[in-house]
Amino acid sequence: MFHPILRPLAVATLLAGCASLPSEPPPAAAFVMLGVEGVPIARAVTTAATCPAITIDGRTAPMAVRAPYGPIPLRGKEHNATFHADTVSNPVLSCETPLPSGARQVSVAGRPLPLPTAAPKRIVVIGDTGCRLKGKEFQDCNDPQAYPFARVAASAAAWKPDLVVHVGDFHYREDPCPADRPGCAGSPYGYGWDAWNADFFAPARTLLAAAPWVIARGNHESCARGGQGWWRFLDAHAYDPAANCDDPAADDRADYTDPYAVPLGAGAQLIVFDSANTNWKGFKPGDPRIARYTDTWRKIEGLARRERYNIAVDHHPLYAFGANQDAQTGAITLFGGDAGLTQVFGALDARLLPSTIGMLLSGHVHLWEQTSFSSDHPSQFVAGFAGTAEDIVPLPKTPPAGQSPAPGAVLEAMSSWIDGFGFMTMERTGPDTWRVIVHDRDGKERNTCTVEGRHSRCAVPQV
């Protein structure tokens, strides 16, 4: 019991404590992404039925609803790459608020958010971050050695970037973990919030708090896969309830978005384009995607005219190698960039991308790779090595004679790292020059490269 003299003080203390308790849970995720023209957008995902409060330079108001509260609906077995009728997961609410230019302090439910700089000089590049649970391939999501994305994200945050670029493929937990695989036991799966949270938002927490993000869409975020979560949580464009991947009849709209530019200052910009629904085998005559990606290229070309130096960002490489190995003979066969995009873009420009684009940042292939060309093609960097199970077939140390990853492209330098997890950083040293570093999961430097215009060269050919 309280002493009579102390009782009023104790009661007052308890009441003060109760008054400070939150009336609803804090958001599961809160971050800043850069949208069209680099406009910063505060996003939040919450399990509460109402949006959290956002405070901008001392003024507080509720965030606006982006996608309404509820579970992500099931599309049906004929419309999902993997369908499980038991995967309806917890309901969530998606919220957003565009941030005014010059905002100095922003917080969501008391959580400070990082703000953009006018000319970011330190950029982290990551991609292919989820834990693979699909078909016959099961990663040990519970083992931080086998699935180290949380460690990669923390190390990248410690580098103190001004900007984070994610080159796509966030969601990989599509099938249930087999009963005989303790390494992934208990993992959520399917296309609902629980799997999205486990695959991206929870492990990326430290890096989401470190800097604003620019986000490209991967094939894992197409409507037939994780597209519903993509539209609710990550797409930079306005949310359209009639074309958000919920209704398969609207996939011909929801599977494509317009390219957009993000200024970098000093005559440079990023151009982000959506390649989620391409076909690595190429398109047959009459495929409606030919017209879609023709429109994408024309809009990229229009954006690229606006600045002297451009860095394109998408998921599928155009100028990089991947490798397959024959299980019987051990022979290694190289393959080049995405055939669907090469087919469509190549019909418009032999270079594939407009001449003012000096670099392409991509993912999709689960490794790190750099290519540079003596012909008029941009440097390619592939950063698909941040979390999902890595490719293990090695690429050659030197450019293979007579082989090219893109039509007419003449290799002058290449470098790669297979079977290693990490992240890439870019530090701007001039109007069109960069110092690139390849880091392992702990942030240790494993390779360094220099970029001058459209040319790049790395210290070692193989990590």
C-alpha positions as CSV (number, residue, x, y, z in Angstrom):
1,M,0.0,0.0,0.0
2,F,1.0,3.6,-0.5
3,H,1.8,5.7,2.5
4,P,-1.1,8.3,3.0
5,I,1.3,11.2,2.4
6,L,2.7,9.6,-0.8
7,R,-0.7,8.5,-2.2
8,P,-1.5,11.7,-4.2
9,L,1.9,11.8,-5.8
10,A,1.7,8.1,-6.7
11,V,-1.8,8.5,-8.2
12,A,-0.7,11.5,-10.2
13,T,2.3,9.6,-11.5
14,L,0.1,6.7,-12.6
15,L,-2.3,9.0,-14.3
16,A,0.6,10.7,-16.1
17,G,1.8,7.4,-17.2
18,C,-1.6,6.3,-18.5
19,A,-1.9,9.6,-20.4
20,S,1.3,8.9,-22.2
21,L,0.3,5.4,-23.4
22,P,-0.5,5.3,-27.1
23,S,-4.1,4.8,-27.9
24,E,-3.2,2.6,-30.9
25,P,-0.1,0.6,-32.0
26,P,2.7,2.4,-33.6
27,P,2.9,1.9,-37.4
28,A,4.6,-1.3,-38.5
29,A,6.6,0.7,-41.0
30,A,7.2,4.4,-41.7
31,F,9.6,5.7,-44.3
32,V,10.2,8.3,-47.0
33,M,10.3,7.5,-50.7
34,L,11.0,9.9,-53.6
35,G,8.3,9.9,-56.3
36,V,7.7,11.6,-59.6
37,E,10.1,14.6,-60.0
38,G,11.7,13.6,-56.7
39,V,8.8,14.7,-54.5
40,P,9.3,13.2,-51.1
41,I,6.4,11.1,-49.8
42,A,6.0,9.9,-46.2
43,R,4.5,6.4,-46.2
44,A,3.3,4.3,-43.2
45,V,1.8,0.9,-42.9
46,T,-0.2,0.2,-39.7
47,T,-2.3,-2.6,-38.3
48,A,-4.6,0.0,-36.8
49,A,-7.8,1.0,-38.5
50,T,-6.8,4.7,-38.7
51,C,-3.8,6.4,-40.1
52,P,-1.1,7.7,-37.6
53,A,-0.4,11.3,-37.1
54,I,2.4,13.0,-39.0
55,T,4.2,16.1,-37.6
56,I,5.9,18.4,-40.1
57,D,7.9,21.2,-38.6
58,G,5.8,21.3,-35.5
59,R,2.4,20.9,-37.2
60,T,0.5,17.7,-36.6
61,A,-2.3,16.1,-38.7
62,P,-3.4,12.6,-39.6
63,M,-1.8,11.0,-42.6
64,A,-4.1,10.4,-45.6
65,V,-5.3,6.9,-46.5
66,R,-3.5,5.4,-49.5
67,A,-5.1,1.9,-49.4
68,P,-8.0,1.1,-47.1
69,Y,-7.8,-1.1,-44.0
70,G,-8.2,-4.8,-44.6
71,P,-6.4,-8.0,-45.5
72,I,-5.0,-8.3,-49.1
73,P,-7.7,-10.3,-51.0
74,L,-6.9,-13.6,-52.6
75,R,-6.9,-13.4,-56.5
76,G,-7.6,-17.1,-57.1
77,K,-5.5,-20.0,-58.3
78,E,-5.9,-19.1,-62.0
79,H,-4.5,-15.6,-61.4
80,N,-1.6,-16.2,-59.0
81,A,1.8,-17.7,-59.7
82,T,1.4,-19.5,-56.4
83,F,-2.1,-19.8,-54.7
84,H,-2.8,-20.9,-51.2
85,A,-6.4,-20.6,-50.0
86,D,-5.2,-20.4,-46.3
87,T,-3.0,-17.3,-46.7
88,V,-5.4,-14.5,-45.8
89,S,-3.2,-12.5,-43.4
90,N,-3.6,-9.7,-40.9
91,P,-5.4,-6.6,-42.1
92,V,-3.4,-3.4,-42.6
93,L,-3.9,0.2,-43.6
94,S,-1.5,2.1,-46.0
95,C,-1.1,5.8,-45.4
96,E,0.8,8.6,-47.1
97,T,1.5,12.3,-47.0
98,P,3.5,14.3,-49.7
99,L,6.1,16.4,-47.9
100,P,6.5,20.1,-48.7
101,S,9.8,21.4,-50.2
102,G,12.1,22.6,-47.5
103,A,10.6,20.6,-44.6
104,R,13.1,20.4,-41.8
105,Q,11.7,17.9,-39.3
106,V,9.2,15.1,-40.0
107,S,7.9,12.4,-37.7
108,V,5.2,9.8,-37.8
109,A,3.7,8.8,-34.5
110,G,6.8,10.3,-32.9
111,R,9.2,8.4,-35.1
112,P,11.6,10.7,-36.9
113,L,11.8,10.3,-40.7
114,P,14.9,11.0,-42.9
115,L,14.6,13.9,-45.3
116,P,16.0,14.3,-48.8
117,T,19.0,16.4,-49.8
118,A,18.9,18.5,-52.9
119,A,22.0,16.8,-54.4
120,P,22.6,13.4,-52.8
121,K,26.2,12.3,-53.0
122,R,26.1,9.0,-51.1
123,I,23.8,6.4,-52.5
124,V,23.3,2.8,-51.4
125,V,22.1,0.3,-54.1
126,I,20.5,-3.0,-53.1
127,G,18.1,-5.5,-54.7
128,D,16.6,-8.9,-54.5
129,T,16.2,-8.8,-50.8
130,G,13.5,-11.3,-49.9
131,C,13.8,-14.9,-48.6
132,R,13.0,-17.5,-51.3
133,L,10.3,-19.9,-50.4
134,K,8.9,-21.3,-53.7
135,G,8.6,-24.5,-55.6
136,K,11.7,-26.6,-54.8
137,E,13.8,-23.8,-53.6
138,F,13.7,-23.0,-49.9
139,Q,16.0,-20.6,-48.1
140,D,16.6,-20.8,-44.4
141,C,14.8,-17.6,-43.5
142,N,15.3,-18.1,-39.8
143,D,19.1,-18.3,-40.2
144,P,20.8,-14.9,-40.4
145,Q,23.8,-16.5,-42.1
146,A,21.6,-18.0,-44.9
147,Y,19.3,-15.0,-45.1
148,P,21.3,-11.9,-44.0
149,F,19.2,-9.1,-45.3
150,A,18.7,-7.5,-41.9
151,R,22.5,-7.5,-41.4
152,V,23.0,-6.1,-44.9
153,A,20.5,-3.3,-44.2
154,A,22.1,-2.4,-40.9
155,S,25.5,-2.3,-42.4
156,A,24.2,-0.1,-45.3
157,A,22.5,2.2,-42.8
158,A,25.8,2.6,-40.9
159,W,27.4,3.9,-44.1
160,K,25.1,6.9,-43.7
161,P,23.7,7.3,-47.2
162,D,21.8,10.3,-48.5
163,L,19.7,8.0,-50.7
164,V,18.8,4.3,-51.0
165,V,18.0,2.8,-54.4
166,H,16.3,-0.6,-54.4
167,V,16.3,-2.3,-57.9
168,G,13.3,-4.6,-57.3
169,D,12.2,-8.0,-56.1
170,F,11.1,-7.5,-52.5
171,H,8.7,-10.4,-52.0
172,Y,9.9,-14.0,-52.2
173,R,7.9,-16.0,-49.5
174,E,5.3,-17.5,-51.8
175,D,5.0,-21.1,-50.6
176,P,4.9,-22.7,-47.1
177,C,8.1,-23.9,-45.6
178,P,8.3,-27.7,-45.8
179,A,7.8,-29.6,-42.6
180,D,11.3,-31.1,-42.8
181,R,13.0,-27.6,-43.1
182,P,13.5,-26.2,-39.6
183,G,15.5,-23.3,-41.1
184,C,12.3,-21.6,-42.4
185,A,9.8,-23.2,-40.0
186,G,7.0,-20.8,-39.1
187,S,7.6,-18.3,-41.8
188,P,4.6,-16.5,-43.2
189,Y,4.0,-17.0,-46.9
190,G,1.6,-15.9,-49.7
191,Y,0.9,-12.4,-50.9
192,G,-0.5,-10.8,-47.7
193,W,1.0,-8.4,-45.3
194,D,2.5,-11.0,-43.0
195,A,4.8,-12.3,-45.7
196,W,5.6,-8.7,-47.0
197,N,6.5,-7.7,-43.5
198,A,8.8,-10.6,-42.8
199,D,10.4,-10.3,-46.3
200,F,11.0,-6.6,-46.4
201,F,9.7,-4.2,-43.8
202,A,11.0,-5.9,-40.7
203,P,14.5,-6.7,-41.9
204,A,14.8,-3.3,-43.7
205,R,13.9,-1.3,-40.6
206,T,17.3,0.3,-40.0
207,L,17.9,1.2,-43.6
208,L,14.3,2.6,-44.0
209,A,15.2,5.0,-41.1
210,A,18.5,6.0,-42.6
211,A,17.6,7.8,-45.8
212,P,14.8,8.4,-48.4
213,W,14.3,5.6,-50.9
214,V,14.0,5.3,-54.7
215,I,12.2,2.1,-55.5
216,A,12.0,0.1,-58.7
217,R,9.5,-2.7,-59.4
218,G,10.7,-6.3,-59.9
219,N,9.0,-9.2,-61.6
220,H,8.2,-10.5,-58.1
221,E,5.9,-7.5,-57.8
222,S,3.9,-8.2,-61.0
223,C,0.2,-8.6,-60.5
224,A,0.4,-12.4,-60.6
225,R,2.8,-12.4,-57.7
226,G,3.3,-9.6,-55.1
227,G,1.7,-6.8,-57.1
228,Q,-1.1,-6.2,-54.6
229,G,1.3,-5.4,-51.8
230,W,3.5,-3.4,-54.3
231,W,0.6,-1.0,-55.0
232,R,-0.4,-0.7,-51.4
233,F,3.0,-0.1,-49.9
234,L,5.7,0.9,-52.4
235,D,4.6,2.2,-55.8
236,A,5.5,5.9,-56.3
237,H,2.4,6.6,-58.3
238,A,-1.1,7.5,-57.1
239,Y,-3.1,4.5,-55.8
240,D,-5.9,3.4,-58.1
241,P,-8.5,1.1,-56.4
242,A,-9.6,0.0,-59.9
243,A,-6.1,-1.0,-61.0
244,N,-4.2,-2.3,-58.0
245,C,-3.8,-5.9,-58.9
246,D,-6.8,-7.1,-56.8
247,D,-8.9,-7.6,-60.0
248,P,-7.2,-9.7,-62.6
249,A,-9.4,-8.1,-65.3
250,A,-7.4,-4.8,-64.7
251,D,-3.9,-6.3,-64.8
252,D,-3.4,-4.8,-68.3
253,R,-3.3,-1.5,-66.4
254,A,-1.9,-2.4,-63.0
255,D,1.1,-4.3,-64.4
256,Y,2.6,-1.2,-65.9
257,T,3.6,2.3,-64.6
258,D,5.1,5.3,-66.3
259,P,8.8,6.1,-65.9
260,Y,9.7,9.1,-63.8
261,A,12.7,11.2,-62.9
262,V,14.3,11.9,-59.6
263,P,16.8,14.9,-59.7
264,L,20.3,14.4,-58.3
265,G,21.4,18.0,-58.8
266,A,24.3,19.3,-60.9
267,G,22.8,18.3,-64.2
268,A,22.0,14.7,-63.3
269,Q,18.9,12.6,-62.6
270,L,17.7,9.1,-62.0
271,I,15.1,7.7,-64.5
272,V,13.1,4.9,-62.9
273,F,11.2,2.5,-65.2
274,D,8.9,-0.4,-64.6
275,S,10.0,-3.7,-66.3
276,A,8.0,-6.1,-64.0
277,N,6.0,-7.8,-66.7
278,T,8.6,-8.3,-69.4
279,N,9.4,-11.8,-70.8
280,W,13.0,-13.0,-70.7
281,K,12.3,-15.2,-73.7
282,G,11.1,-12.3,-75.8
283,F,7.7,-11.4,-77.2
284,K,5.7,-13.1,-79.9
285,P,4.2,-10.9,-82.7
286,G,1.1,-9.2,-81.5
287,D,1.9,-9.4,-77.8
288,P,0.3,-6.3,-76.2
289,R,3.4,-5.9,-74.1
290,I,5.3,-4.7,-77.2
291,A,3.1,-1.6,-77.3
292,R,3.4,-1.1,-73.5
293,Y,7.2,-1.2,-73.5
294,T,7.4,0.9,-76.7
295,D,5.5,3.5,-74.7
296,T,7.8,3.1,-71.8
297,W,10.9,3.7,-74.0
298,R,9.4,6.8,-75.5
299,K,8.7,8.3,-72.1
300,I,12.2,7.4,-70.9
301,E,13.6,9.1,-74.0
302,G,11.5,12.2,-73.2
303,L,12.8,12.3,-69.6
304,A,16.4,11.7,-70.7
305,R,16.4,14.9,-72.9
306,R,16.0,17.0,-69.8
307,E,19.4,16.5,-68.3
308,R,22.9,16.0,-69.6
309,Y,23.7,13.0,-67.5
310,N,21.2,10.3,-66.6
311,I,21.3,7.0,-64.6
312,A,18.5,4.6,-65.4
313,V,17.1,2.3,-62.7
314,D,15.0,-0.8,-63.4
315,H,14.9,-4.5,-62.3
316,H,16.0,-6.3,-65.5
317,P,19.6,-5.8,-66.7
318,L,20.1,-5.0,-70.4
319,Y,23.9,-5.1,-70.6
320,A,24.9,-7.8,-68.1
321,F,25.7,-11.5,-68.2
322,G,24.1,-14.3,-66.3
323,A,25.4,-17.9,-66.3
324,N,23.9,-21.4,-66.4
325,Q,25.8,-24.6,-65.7
326,D,25.0,-28.0,-67.3
327,A,24.4,-30.5,-64.5
328,Q,25.9,-33.3,-66.5
329,T,29.0,-31.8,-68.2
330,G,29.6,-28.8,-66.0
331,A,29.8,-26.6,-69.0
332,I,28.9,-22.9,-68.4
333,T,26.7,-21.0,-70.8
334,L,26.4,-17.2,-70.6
335,F,23.2,-15.4,-71.4
336,G,22.7,-11.7,-71.9
337,G,20.2,-9.0,-70.9
338,D,16.4,-9.3,-70.8
339,A,15.2,-10.5,-74.2
340,G,11.8,-8.8,-74.1
341,L,13.1,-5.4,-73.3
342,T,16.0,-5.8,-75.8
343,Q,13.6,-6.7,-78.5
344,V,11.3,-3.7,-78.0
345,F,14.0,-1.1,-77.1
346,G,16.3,-2.4,-79.8
347,A,13.6,-1.7,-82.4
348,L,13.7,2.0,-81.3
349,D,17.4,2.5,-80.6
350,A,20.3,0.1,-81.4
351,R,21.9,1.3,-78.1
352,L,18.7,0.2,-76.3
353,L,18.6,3.3,-74.0
354,P,18.9,6.9,-75.1
355,S,22.4,8.4,-75.6
356,T,22.2,10.6,-72.5
357,I,21.9,7.6,-70.2
358,G,25.4,6.8,-68.9
359,M,24.6,4.1,-66.4
360,L,22.0,1.4,-65.7
361,L,21.3,0.1,-62.2
362,S,19.5,-3.3,-62.1
363,G,19.0,-6.5,-60.2
364,H,17.2,-9.7,-61.1
365,V,20.4,-11.8,-61.4
366,H,21.4,-12.8,-57.9
367,L,25.0,-11.5,-57.8
368,W,27.0,-8.3,-58.1
369,E,28.3,-7.4,-61.6
370,Q,29.8,-4.5,-63.5
371,T,30.2,-4.2,-67.3
372,S,31.6,-1.3,-69.4
373,F,31.9,-1.0,-73.2
374,S,34.1,0.6,-75.8
375,S,31.0,0.9,-77.9
376,D,28.5,3.6,-77.2
377,H,26.6,1.8,-74.4
378,P,26.1,2.7,-70.8
379,S,27.9,1.0,-67.9
380,Q,25.7,-1.6,-66.2
381,F,25.8,-2.4,-62.5
382,V,23.8,-5.4,-61.1
383,A,23.1,-5.3,-57.4
384,G,20.9,-8.3,-56.8
385,F,22.9,-9.7,-53.9
386,A,21.3,-8.3,-50.7
387,G,19.3,-11.2,-49.3
388,T,17.8,-13.8,-51.6
389,A,19.7,-17.1,-52.3
390,E,22.7,-16.2,-54.4
391,D,23.7,-17.5,-57.8
392,I,26.8,-19.7,-57.6
393,V,27.8,-20.2,-61.3
394,P,30.9,-18.0,-61.8
395,L,31.2,-15.4,-64.5
396,P,34.5,-15.1,-66.5
397,K,37.3,-12.9,-65.1
398,T,37.8,-11.2,-68.5
399,P,35.3,-10.3,-71.3
400,P,34.7,-13.5,-73.3
401,A,35.9,-13.2,-76.9
402,G,33.0,-12.8,-79.3
403,Q,30.3,-12.7,-76.7
404,S,28.3,-9.7,-75.6
405,P,25.3,-9.2,-73.3
406,A,23.6,-6.8,-75.7
407,P,23.5,-6.5,-79.5
408,G,26.4,-4.5,-80.8
409,A,27.9,-3.9,-77.4
410,V,31.7,-4.3,-77.2
411,L,32.9,-5.2,-73.7
412,E,36.0,-3.4,-72.5
413,A,35.8,-4.3,-68.8
414,M,33.8,-6.5,-66.4
415,S,33.8,-7.5,-62.8
416,S,31.6,-9.8,-60.6
417,W,31.0,-11.3,-57.2
418,I,29.0,-14.5,-57.0
419,D,27.8,-16.3,-53.8
420,G,28.3,-13.3,-51.6
421,F,25.8,-11.1,-49.8
422,G,26.2,-7.4,-49.5
423,F,25.4,-4.0,-50.9
424,M,26.8,-1.5,-53.3
425,T,27.5,2.2,-52.7
426,M,28.0,5.1,-55.0
427,E,29.8,8.3,-54.0
428,R,29.6,11.2,-56.4
429,T,32.9,12.8,-57.2
430,G,32.0,15.0,-60.1
431,P,29.1,15.9,-62.5
432,D,29.3,12.4,-64.1
433,T,31.9,10.6,-62.0
434,W,31.4,8.2,-59.1
435,R,33.4,6.0,-56.7
436,V,31.6,2.7,-56.4
437,I,32.3,0.3,-53.5
438,V,31.1,-3.3,-53.2
439,H,30.5,-4.2,-49.5
440,D,29.9,-7.5,-47.9
441,R,27.1,-8.1,-45.3
442,D,29.2,-6.5,-42.6
443,G,30.1,-3.4,-44.6
444,K,33.7,-4.6,-45.4
445,E,35.0,-3.3,-48.8
446,R,35.4,-6.2,-51.3
447,N,35.9,-4.3,-54.5
448,T,36.1,-0.7,-55.7
449,C,35.2,0.9,-59.1
450,T,35.4,4.2,-60.8
451,V,32.8,5.6,-63.1
452,E,33.5,8.4,-65.7
453,G,30.6,9.2,-67.9
454,R,29.4,5.9,-69.5
455,H,32.7,4.0,-68.7
456,S,33.5,2.1,-65.5
457,R,36.4,0.0,-64.3
458,C,36.9,-2.0,-61.1
459,A,40.0,-2.9,-59.1
460,V,39.5,-6.7,-59.3
461,P,37.7,-8.7,-62.0
462,Q,36.4,-11.2,-59.5
463,V,35.8,-10.9,-55.8
